[in-house]
């Protein structure tokens, strides 16, 4: 099984990539974590927000692994503890499908893409900078994996 973070936006600050890379590097060989960046629709194009989200959704659809489990990050998604995320990760592994964790652009994800998701989760009730989500999610997934392996990284 592979974990794939699909995120709208590119040319992030170097610290974003460095943070993501640190935790992706720590993931085990049997559970690789990769990042796929999707170009954001220009906010100066004069298009409506719905049209911009639809264009980004088309780009996301084009890069999703075939027959993957779609997990969107959304402010209204399930609020998971680290232990709950670990249980979810274990469940995903049991299903044997690749998992795509989808991060929308500045306006979020299109309603159609949200409707196609198998589930929705959120990282925090706080409003977070868009760039911070990538390394934060990578760390959360690494931490969840360490819980499943009784690794001392996570402490209760």
Secondary structure, 3 states (H helix, E strand, C coil): CCEEEEEECCCCCHHHHHHHHHHHHHCCHHHCEEEEEECCCCCCCCCCHHHHHHHHHHHHHHHCCCCCEEEEEEEEEEECCHHHHHHHHHHHHHHCCCEEEEECECCECCHHHHHHCCEEEECCCCCCCCCHHHHHHHHHHHHHHHHHCCCCCCCC
